[in-house]
Amino acid sequence: MQPGPLAVLRVLARQPGRLVSMADLRSNVPGWHDMDDHAIETAVSRLRRALDGTDLVQSVVRRGTD
């Protein structure tokens, strides 16, 4: 798994079942403080592909990633 999706997975694993916003991801992943939304969305999308066949990662529009 690539570093971006793995970083997202780590943040989500620390807060199972909770909504995690883009701001939360930025503040909890080293080096992501200034990352744009598209790059974060790409990392989340790649994580979903890596977890193919599951619904472990869901997006809530205008709320964050869960």
Distance bins in CASP14 RR format, pairs under 12 A and 6 or more apart:
PFRMAT RR
TARGET T0000
AUTHOR 0000-0000-0000
RMODE 2
METHOD distances of the structure
MODEL  1
1 7 0 0 0 0 1 0 0 0 0 0 0
1 8 0 0 0 0 1 0 0 0 0 0 0
1 9 1 0 0 1 0 0 0 0 0 0 0
1 10 0 0 0 0 0 1 0 0 0 0 0
1 43 0 0 0 0 0 1 0 0 0 0 0
1 46 0 0 0 0 1 0 0 0 0 0 0
1 47 1 0 0 1 0 0 0 0 0 0 0
1 48 0 0 0 0 0 1 0 0 0 0 0
1 49 0 0 0 0 1 0 0 0 0 0 0
1 50 1 0 1 0 0 0 0 0 0 0 0
1 51 0 0 0 0 1 0 0 0 0 0 0
1 52 0 0 0 0 0 1 0 0 0 0 0
2 8 0 0 0 0 0 1 0 0 0 0 0
2 9 0 0 0 0 0 1 0 0 0 0 0
2 42 0 0 0 0 1 0 0 0 0 0 0
2 43 1 0 0 1 0 0 0 0 0 0 0
2 44 0 0 0 0 0 1 0 0 0 0 0
2 45 0 0 0 0 0 1 0 0 0 0 0
2 46 1 0 0 1 0 0 0 0 0 0 0
2 47 0 0 0 0 1 0 0 0 0 0 0
2 49 0 0 0 0 0 1 0 0 0 0 0
2 50 0 0 0 0 1 0 0 0 0 0 0
3 9 0 0 0 0 0 1 0 0 0 0 0
3 10 0 0 0 0 0 1 0 0 0 0 0
3 29 0 0 0 0 1 0 0 0 0 0 0
3 30 0 0 0 0 0 1 0 0 0 0 0
3 31 0 0 0 0 0 1 0 0 0 0 0
3 32 0 0 0 0 0 1 0 0 0 0 0
3 39 0 0 0 0 0 1 0 0 0 0 0
3 43 0 0 0 0 1 0 0 0 0 0 0
3 46 0 0 0 0 0 1 0 0 0 0 0
3 47 0 0 0 0 0 1 0 0 0 0 0
4 10 0 0 0 0 1 0 0 0 0 0 0
4 11 0 0 0 0 0 1 0 0 0 0 0
4 25 0 0 0 0 1 0 0 0 0 0 0
4 29 1 0 0 1 0 0 0 0 0 0 0
4 30 0 0 0 0 0 1 0 0 0 0 0
4 31 0 0 0 0 0 1 0 0 0 0 0
4 32 0 0 0 0 1 0 0 0 0 0 0
4 35 0 0 0 0 1 0 0 0 0 0 0
4 39 0 0 0 0 1 0 0 0 0 0 0
4 40 0 0 0 0 1 0 0 0 0 0 0
4 41 0 0 0 0 0 1 0 0 0 0 0
4 42 0 0 0 0 1 0 0 0 0 0 0
4 43 1 0 1 0 0 0 0 0 0 0 0
4 44 0 0 0 0 1 0 0 0 0 0 0
4 45 0 0 0 0 0 1 0 0 0 0 0
4 46 1 0 0 1 0 0 0 0 0 0 0
4 47 1 0 0 1 0 0 0 0 0 0 0
4 50 0 0 0 0 0 1 0 0 0 0 0
5 11 0 0 0 0 0 1 0 0 0 0 0
5 12 0 0 0 0 0 1 0 0 0 0 0
5 25 0 0 0 0 0 1 0 0 0 0 0
5 29 0 0 0 0 0 1 0 0 0 0 0
5 39 0 0 0 0 0 1 0 0 0 0 0
5 40 0 0 0 0 0 1 0 0 0 0 0
5 41 0 0 0 0 0 1 0 0 0 0 0
5 42 0 0 0 0 1 0 0 0 0 0 0
5 43 1 0 1 0 0 0 0 0 0 0 0
5 44 1 0 0 1 0 0 0 0 0 0 0
5 45 0 0 0 0 1 0 0 0 0 0 0
5 46 1 0 1 0 0 0 0 0 0 0 0
5 47 1 1 0 0 0 0 0 0 0 0 0
5 48 0 0 0 0 1 0 0 0 0 0 0
5 49 0 0 0 0 1 0 0 0 0 0 0
5 50 1 0 1 0 0 0 0 0 0 0 0
5 51 0 0 0 0 1 0 0 0 0 0 0
5 57 0 0 0 0 1 0 0 0 0 0 0
5 65 0 0 0 0 0 1 0 0 0 0 0
6 12 0 0 0 0 0 1 0 0 0 0 0
6 13 0 0 0 0 0 1 0 0 0 0 0
6 29 0 0 0 0 1 0 0 0 0 0 0
6 43 0 0 0 0 1 0 0 0 0 0 0
6 44 0 0 0 0 0 1 0 0 0 0 0
6 46 0 0 0 0 1 0 0 0 0 0 0
6 47 1 0 0 1 0 0 0 0 0 0 0
6 50 0 0 0 0 1 0 0 0 0 0 0
6 51 0 0 0 0 0 1 0 0 0 0 0
7 13 0 0 0 0 0 1 0 0 0 0 0
7 14 0 0 0 0 0 1 0 0 0 0 0
7 20 0 0 0 0 0 1 0 0 0 0 0
7 25 0 0 0 0 1 0 0 0 0 0 0
7 26 0 0 0 0 0 1 0 0 0 0 0
7 28 0 0 0 0 1 0 0 0 0 0 0
7 29 1 0 1 0 0 0 0 0 0 0 0
7 30 0 0 0 0 1 0 0 0 0 0 0
7 31 0 0 0 0 1 0 0 0 0 0 0
7 32 1 0 0 1 0 0 0 0 0 0 0
7 35 0 0 0 0 0 1 0 0 0 0 0
7 39 0 0 0 0 0 1 0 0 0 0 0
7 40 0 0 0 0 1 0 0 0 0 0 0
7 43 1 0 0 1 0 0 0 0 0 0 0
7 44 0 0 0 0 0 1 0 0 0 0 0
7 46 0 0 0 0 0 1 0 0 0 0 0
7 47 0 0 0 0 1 0 0 0 0 0 0
8 14 0 0 0 0 0 1 0 0 0 0 0
8 15 0 0 0 0 0 1 0 0 0 0 0
8 20 0 0 0 0 1 0 0 0 0 0 0
8 22 0 0 0 0 0 1 0 0 0 0 0
8 24 0 0 0 0 0 1 0 0 0 0 0
8 25 1 0 0 1 0 0 0 0 0 0 0
8 26 0 0 0 0 0 1 0 0 0 0 0
8 28 0 0 0 0 1 0 0 0 0 0 0
8 29 1 0 0 1 0 0 0 0 0 0 0
8 32 0 0 0 0 1 0 0 0 0 0 0
8 35 0 0 0 0 0 1 0 0 0 0 0
8 39 0 0 0 0 0 1 0 0 0 0 0
8 40 1 0 0 1 0 0 0 0 0 0 0
8 41 0 0 0 0 0 1 0 0 0 0 0
8 42 0 0 0 0 0 1 0 0 0 0 0
8 43 1 0 1 0 0 0 0 0 0 0 0
8 44 1 0 1 0 0 0 0 0 0 0 0
8 45 0 0 0 0 1 0 0 0 0 0 0
8 46 0 0 0 0 1 0 0 0 0 0 0
8 47 1 0 1 0 0 0 0 0 0 0 0
8 48 0 0 0 0 1 0 0 0 0 0 0
8 50 0 0 0 0 0 1 0 0 0 0 0
8 51 0 0 0 0 0 1 0 0 0 0 0
8 56 0 0 0 0 0 1 0 0 0 0 0
8 57 1 0 0 1 0 0 0 0 0 0 0
8 59 0 0 0 0 0 1 0 0 0 0 0
8 64 0 0 0 0 0 1 0 0 0 0 0
8 65 1 0 0 1 0 0 0 0 0 0 0
8 66 0 0 0 0 0 1 0 0 0 0 0
9 15 0 0 0 0 0 1 0 0 0 0 0
9 16 0 0 0 0 0 1 0 0 0 0 0
9 20 0 0 0 0 0 1 0 0 0 0 0
9 25 0 0 0 0 0 1 0 0 0 0 0
9 28 0 0 0 0 0 1 0 0 0 0 0
9 29 0 0 0 0 0 1 0 0 0 0 0
9 43 0 0 0 0 1 0 0 0 0 0 0
9 44 0 0 0 0 1 0 0 0 0 0 0
9 46 0 0 0 0 0 1 0 0 0 0 0
9 47 1 0 1 0 0 0 0 0 0 0 0
9 48 0 0 0 0 0 1 0 0 0 0 0
9 50 0 0 0 0 1 0 0 0 0 0 0
9 51 0 0 0 0 1 0 0 0 0 0 0
9 54 0 0 0 0 0 1 0 0 0 0 0
9 56 0 0 0 0 1 0 0 0 0 0 0
9 57 0 0 0 0 1 0 0 0 0 0 0
9 65 0 0 0 0 0 1 0 0 0 0 0
10 16 0 0 0 0 0 1 0 0 0 0 0
10 20 0 0 0 0 0 1 0 0 0 0 0
10 25 0 0 0 0 0 1 0 0 0 0 0
10 28 0 0 0 0 1 0 0 0 0 0 0
10 29 1 0 0 1 0 0 0 0 0 0 0
10 30 0 0 0 0 0 1 0 0 0 0 0
10 32 0 0 0 0 0 1 0 0 0 0 0
10 43 0 0 0 0 0 1 0 0 0 0 0
10 47 0 0 0 0 0 1 0 0 0 0 0
11 18 0 0 0 0 0 1 0 0 0 0 0
11 19 0 0 0 0 0 1 0 0 0 0 0
11 20 1 0 0 1 0 0 0 0 0 0 0
11 21 0 0 0 0 0 1 0 0 0 0 0
11 22 0 0 0 0 0 1 0 0 0 0 0
11 23 0 0 0 0 0 1 0 0 0 0 0
11 24 1 0 0 1 0 0 0 0 0 0 0
11 25 1 0 1 0 0 0 0 0 0 0 0
11 26 0 0 0 0 1 0 0 0 0 0 0
11 27 0 0 0 0 1 0 0 0 0 0 0
11 28 1 0 1 0 0 0 0 0 0 0 0
11 29 1 0 0 1 0 0 0 0 0 0 0
11 30 0 0 0 0 0 1 0 0 0 0 0
11 32 0 0 0 0 1 0 0 0 0 0 0
11 40 0 0 0 0 0 1 0 0 0 0 0
11 43 0 0 0 0 0 1 0 0 0 0 0
11 44 0 0 0 0 0 1 0 0 0 0 0
11 47 0 0 0 0 0 1 0 0 0 0 0
11 57 0 0 0 0 0 1 0 0 0 0 0
11 64 0 0 0 0 0 1 0 0 0 0 0
11 65 0 0 0 0 1 0 0 0 0 0 0
11 66 0 0 0 0 0 1 0 0 0 0 0
12 18 0 0 0 0 1 0 0 0 0 0 0
12 19 0 0 0 0 0 1 0 0 0 0 0
12 20 1 0 1 0 0 0 0 0 0 0 0
12 21 0 0 0 0 0 1 0 0 0 0 0
12 24 0 0 0 0 1 0 0 0 0 0 0
12 25 0 0 0 0 1 0 0 0 0 0 0
12 28 0 0 0 0 1 0 0 0 0 0 0
12 29 0 0 0 0 0 1 0 0 0 0 0
12 43 0 0 0 0 0 1 0 0 0 0 0
12 44 0 0 0 0 1 0 0 0 0 0 0
12 47 0 0 0 0 1 0 0 0 0 0 0
12 48 0 0 0 0 0 1 0 0 0 0 0
12 51 0 0 0 0 0 1 0 0 0 0 0
12 56 0 0 0 0 1 0 0 0 0 0 0
12 57 1 0 0 1 0 0 0 0 0 0 0
12 58 0 0 0 0 0 1 0 0 0 0 0
12 59 0 0 0 0 0 1 0 0 0 0 0
12 64 0 0 0 0 0 1 0 0 0 0 0
12 65 1 0 0 1 0 0 0 0 0 0 0
12 66 1 0 0 1 0 0 0 0 0 0 0
13 20 0 0 0 0 0 1 0 0 0 0 0
13 28 0 0 0 0 0 1 0 0 0 0 0
13 47 0 0 0 0 0 1 0 0 0 0 0
13 51 0 0 0 0 0 1 0 0 0 0 0
13 56 0 0 0 0 1 0 0 0 0 0 0
13 57 0 0 0 0 0 1 0 0 0 0 0
14 20 0 0 0 0 1 0 0 0 0 0 0
14 24 0 0 0 0 0 1 0 0 0 0 0
14 25 0 0 0 0 0 1 0 0 0 0 0
14 28 1 0 0 1 0 0 0 0 0 0 0
14 29 0 0 0 0 0 1 0 0 0 0 0
15 21 0 0 0 0 0 1 0 0 0 0 0
15 24 0 0 0 0 1 0 0 0 0 0 0
15 25 0 0 0 0 0 1 0 0 0 0 0
15 28 0 0 0 0 1 0 0 0 0 0 0
15 64 0 0 0 0 0 1 0 0 0 0 0
15 65 0 0 0 0 0 1 0 0 0 0 0
15 66 0 0 0 0 1 0 0 0 0 0 0
16 56 0 0 0 0 1 0 0 0 0 0 0
16 57 0 0 0 0 0 1 0 0 0 0 0
16 66 0 0 0 0 1 0 0 0 0 0 0
17 56 0 0 0 0 1 0 0 0 0 0 0
17 57 0 0 0 0 0 1 0 0 0 0 0
17 58 0 0 0 0 1 0 0 0 0 0 0
17 60 0 0 0 0 0 1 0 0 0 0 0
17 65 0 0 0 0 0 1 0 0 0 0 0
17 66 1 0 0 1 0 0 0 0 0 0 0
18 24 0 0 0 0 1 0 0 0 0 0 0
18 58 0 0 0 0 0 1 0 0 0 0 0
18 60 0 0 0 0 0 1 0 0 0 0 0
18 63 0 0 0 0 0 1 0 0 0 0 0
18 64 0 0 0 0 0 1 0 0 0 0 0
18 65 0 0 0 0 0 1 0 0 0 0 0
18 66 1 0 0 1 0 0 0 0 0 0 0
19 25 0 0 0 0 0 1 0 0 0 0 0
19 57 0 0 0 0 0 1 0 0 0 0 0
19 58 0 0 0 0 1 0 0 0 0 0 0
19 59 0 0 0 0 0 1 0 0 0 0 0
19 60 1 0 0 1 0 0 0 0 0 0 0
19 61 0 0 0 0 0 1 0 0 0 0 0
19 62 0 0 0 0 0 1 0 0 0 0 0
19 63 1 0 1 0 0 0 0 0 0 0 0
19 64 1 0 1 0 0 0 0 0 0 0 0
19 65 1 0 0 1 0 0 0 0 0 0 0
19 66 1 0 1 0 0 0 0 0 0 0 0
20 26 0 0 0 0 0 1 0 0 0 0 0
20 27 0 0 0 0 0 1 0 0 0 0 0
20 28 0 0 0 0 1 0 0 0 0 0 0
20 29 0 0 0 0 0 1 0 0 0 0 0
20 40 0 0 0 0 0 1 0 0 0 0 0
20 44 0 0 0 0 1 0 0 0 0 0 0
20 47 0 0 0 0 0 1 0 0 0 0 0
20 57 0 0 0 0 1 0 0 0 0 0 0
20 58 0 0 0 0 0 1 0 0 0 0 0
20 59 0 0 0 0 0 1 0 0 0 0 0
20 60 0 0 0 0 0 1 0 0 0 0 0
20 63 0 0 0 0 1 0 0 0 0 0 0
20 64 1 0 0 1 0 0 0 0 0 0 0
20 65 1 0 1 0 0 0 0 0 0 0 0
20 66 1 0 0 1 0 0 0 0 0 0 0
21 27 0 0 0 0 1 0 0 0 0 0 0
21 28 0 0 0 0 0 1 0 0 0 0 0
21 37 0 0 0 0 0 1 0 0 0 0 0
21 40 0 0 0 0 0 1 0 0 0 0 0
21 44 0 0 0 0 0 1 0 0 0 0 0
21 59 0 0 0 0 0 1 0 0 0 0 0
21 60 0 0 0 0 1 0 0 0 0 0 0
21 62 0 0 0 0 1 0 0 0 0 0 0
21 63 1 0 0 1 0 0 0 0 0 0 0
21 64 1 0 1 0 0 0 0 0 0 0 0
21 65 1 0 0 1 0 0 0 0 0 0 0
21 66 0 0 0 0 1 0 0 0 0 0 0
22 28 0 0 0 0 0 1 0 0 0 0 0
22 29 0 0 0 0 0 1 0 0 0 0 0
22 32 0 0 0 0 1 0 0 0 0 0 0
22 33 0 0 0 0 0 1 0 0 0 0 0
22 35 0 0 0 0 1 0 0 0 0 0 0
22 36 0 0 0 0 1 0 0 0 0 0 0
22 37 1 0 1 0 0 0 0 0 0 0 0
22 38 0 0 0 0 0 1 0 0 0 0 0
22 39 0 0 0 0 0 1 0 0 0 0 0
22 40 1 0 1 0 0 0 0 0 0 0 0
22 41 0 0 0 0 1 0 0 0 0 0 0
22 43 0 0 0 0 0 1 0 0 0 0 0
22 44 0 0 0 0 1 0 0 0 0 0 0
22 59 0 0 0 0 0 1 0 0 0 0 0
22 60 0 0 0 0 0 1 0 0 0 0 0
22 61 0 0 0 0 0 1 0 0 0 0 0
22 62 0 0 0 0 0 1 0 0 0 0 0
22 63 0 0 0 0 1 0 0 0 0 0 0
22 64 1 0 0 1 0 0 0 0 0 0 0
22 65 1 0 0 1 0 0 0 0 0 0 0
23 29 0 0 0 0 0 1 0 0 0 0 0
23 32 0 0 0 0 0 1 0 0 0 0 0
23 33 0 0 0 0 0 1 0 0 0 0 0
23 35 0 0 0 0 0 1 0 0 0 0 0
23 37 0 0 0 0 0 1 0 0 0 0 0
23 40 0 0 0 0 1 0 0 0 0 0 0
23 63 0 0 0 0 0 1 0 0 0 0 0
23 64 0 0 0 0 1 0 0 0 0 0 0
23 65 0 0 0 0 0 1 0 0 0 0 0
24 32 0 0 0 0 0 1 0 0 0 0 0
24 40 0 0 0 0 0 1 0 0 0 0 0
24 63 0 0 0 0 0 1 0 0 0 0 0
24 64 0 0 0 0 1 0 0 0 0 0 0
24 65 0 0 0 0 1 0 0 0 0 0 0
24 66 0 0 0 0 0 1 0 0 0 0 0
25 31 0 0 0 0 0 1 0 0 0 0 0
25 32 1 0 0 1 0 0 0 0 0 0 0
25 33 0 0 0 0 0 1 0 0 0 0 0
25 35 0 0 0 0 1 0 0 0 0 0 0
25 36 0 0 0 0 0 1 0 0 0 0 0
25 37 0 0 0 0 1 0 0 0 0 0 0
25 39 0 0 0 0 0 1 0 0 0 0 0
25 40 1 0 1 0 0 0 0 0 0 0 0
25 41 0 0 0 0 0 1 0 0 0 0 0
25 43 0 0 0 0 1 0 0 0 0 0 0
25 44 0 0 0 0 1 0 0 0 0 0 0
25 47 0 0 0 0 0 1 0 0 0 0 0
25 57 0 0 0 0 0 1 0 0 0 0 0
25 59 0 0 0 0 0 1 0 0 0 0 0
25 64 0 0 0 0 1 0 0 0 0 0 0
25 65 1 0 0 1 0 0 0 0 0 0 0
25 66 0 0 0 0 0 1 0 0 0 0 0
26 32 1 0 1 0 0 0 0 0 0 0 0
26 33 1 0 1 0 0 0 0 0 0 0 0
26 34 1 0 0 1 0 0 0 0 0 0 0
26 35 1 0 0 1 0 0 0 0 0 0 0
26 36 0 0 0 0 1 0 0 0 0 0 0
26 37 0 0 0 0 1 0 0 0 0 0 0
26 39 0 0 0 0 0 1 0 0 0 0 0
26 40 1 0 0 1 0 0 0 0 0 0 0
26 43 0 0 0 0 0 1 0 0 0 0 0
26 64 0 0 0 0 0 1 0 0 0 0 0
26 65 0 0 0 0 0 1 0 0 0 0 0
27 33 1 0 0 1 0 0 0 0 0 0 0
27 34 0 0 0 0 0 1 0 0 0 0 0
27 35 0 0 0 0 0 1 0 0 0 0 0
27 40 0 0 0 0 0 1 0 0 0 0 0
28 35 0 0 0 0 0 1 0 0 0 0 0
28 40 0 0 0 0 0 1 0 0 0 0 0
28 65 0 0 0 0 0 1 0 0 0 0 0
29 35 1 0 0 1 0 0 0 0 0 0 0
29 39 0 0 0 0 0 1 0 0 0 0 0
29 40 0 0 0 0 1 0 0 0 0 0 0
29 43 0 0 0 0 1 0 0 0 0 0 0
29 44 0 0 0 0 0 1 0 0 0 0 0
31 39 0 0 0 0 0 1 0 0 0 0 0
31 40 0 0 0 0 0 1 0 0 0 0 0
32 39 0 0 0 0 1 0 0 0 0 0 0
32 40 1 0 0 1 0 0 0 0 0 0 0
32 43 0 0 0 0 1 0 0 0 0 0 0
33 40 0 0 0 0 0 1 0 0 0 0 0
34 40 0 0 0 0 0 1 0 0 0 0 0
35 41 0 0 0 0 0 1 0 0 0 0 0
35 42 0 0 0 0 0 1 0 0 0 0 0
35 43 0 0 0 0 1 0 0 0 0 0 0
35 44 0 0 0 0 0 1 0 0 0 0 0
36 42 0 0 0 0 1 0 0 0 0 0 0
36 43 0 0 0 0 0 1 0 0 0 0 0
37 43 0 0 0 0 0 1 0 0 0 0 0
37 44 0 0 0 0 0 1 0 0 0 0 0
37 59 0 0 0 0 0 1 0 0 0 0 0
37 62 0 0 0 0 0 1 0 0 0 0 0
37 64 0 0 0 0 0 1 0 0 0 0 0
37 65 0 0 0 0 0 1 0 0 0 0 0
38 44 0 0 0 0 0 1 0 0 0 0 0
38 45 0 0 0 0 0 1 0 0 0 0 0
39 45 0 0 0 0 0 1 0 0 0 0 0
39 46 0 0 0 0 0 1 0 0 0 0 0
40 46 0 0 0 0 0 1 0 0 0 0 0
40 47 0 0 0 0 0 1 0 0 0 0 0
40 59 0 0 0 0 0 1 0 0 0 0 0
40 64 0 0 0 0 1 0 0 0 0 0 0
40 65 0 0 0 0 1 0 0 0 0 0 0
41 47 0 0 0 0 0 1 0 0 0 0 0
41 48 0 0 0 0 0 1 0 0 0 0 0
41 57 0 0 0 0 0 1 0 0 0 0 0
41 59 0 0 0 0 1 0 0 0 0 0 0
41 61 0 0 0 0 0 1 0 0 0 0 0
41 64 0 0 0 0 0 1 0 0 0 0 0
41 65 0 0 0 0 1 0 0 0 0 0 0
42 48 0 0 0 0 0 1 0 0 0 0 0
42 49 0 0 0 0 0 1 0 0 0 0 0
43 49 0 0 0 0 0 1 0 0 0 0 0
43 50 0 0 0 0 0 1 0 0 0 0 0
43 57 0 0 0 0 0 1 0 0 0 0 0
43 65 0 0 0 0 1 0 0 0 0 0 0
44 50 0 0 0 0 0 1 0 0 0 0 0
44 51 0 0 0 0 0 1 0 0 0 0 0
44 56 0 0 0 0 0 1 0 0 0 0 0
44 57 1 0 0 1 0 0 0 0 0 0 0
44 58 0 0 0 0 1 0 0 0 0 0 0
44 59 1 0 0 1 0 0 0 0 0 0 0
44 60 0 0 0 0 0 1 0 0 0 0 0
44 64 0 0 0 0 1 0 0 0 0 0 0
44 65 1 0 1 0 0 0 0 0 0 0 0
44 66 0 0 0 0 0 1 0 0 0 0 0
45 51 0 0 0 0 0 1 0 0 0 0 0
45 52 0 0 0 0 0 1 0 0 0 0 0
45 57 0 0 0 0 1 0 0 0 0 0 0
45 59 0 0 0 0 1 0 0 0 0 0 0
45 65 0 0 0 0 0 1 0 0 0 0 0
46 52 0 0 0 0 0 1 0 0 0 0 0
46 57 0 0 0 0 0 1 0 0 0 0 0
47 54 0 0 0 0 0 1 0 0 0 0 0
47 56 0 0 0 0 1 0 0 0 0 0 0
47 57 1 0 1 0 0 0 0 0 0 0 0
47 58 0 0 0 0 0 1 0 0 0 0 0
47 59 0 0 0 0 0 1 0 0 0 0 0
47 65 0 0 0 0 1 0 0 0 0 0 0
48 54 0 0 0 0 1 0 0 0 0 0 0
48 55 0 0 0 0 1 0 0 0 0 0 0
48 56 0 0 0 0 1 0 0 0 0 0 0
48 57 1 0 1 0 0 0 0 0 0 0 0
48 58 0 0 0 0 1 0 0 0 0 0 0
48 59 0 0 0 0 1 0 0 0 0 0 0
48 65 0 0 0 0 1 0 0 0 0 0 0
48 66 0 0 0 0 0 1 0 0 0 0 0
49 57 0 0 0 0 0 1 0 0 0 0 0
50 56 0 0 0 0 0 1 0 0 0 0 0
50 57 0 0 0 0 1 0 0 0 0 0 0
51 57 1 0 0 1 0 0 0 0 0 0 0
51 58 0 0 0 0 0 1 0 0 0 0 0
55 66 0 0 0 0 0 1 0 0 0 0 0
56 65 0 0 0 0 0 1 0 0 0 0 0
56 66 0 0 0 0 1 0 0 0 0 0 0
57 64 0 0 0 0 0 1 0 0 0 0 0
57 65 1 0 0 1 0 0 0 0 0 0 0
57 66 1 0 0 1 0 0 0 0 0 0 0
58 64 0 0 0 0 1 0 0 0 0 0 0
58 65 1 0 0 1 0 0 0 0 0 0 0
58 66 1 0 1 0 0 0 0 0 0 0 0
59 65 1 0 1 0 0 0 0 0 0 0 0
59 66 1 0 0 1 0 0 0 0 0 0 0
60 66 1 0 1 0 0 0 0 0 0 0 0
END
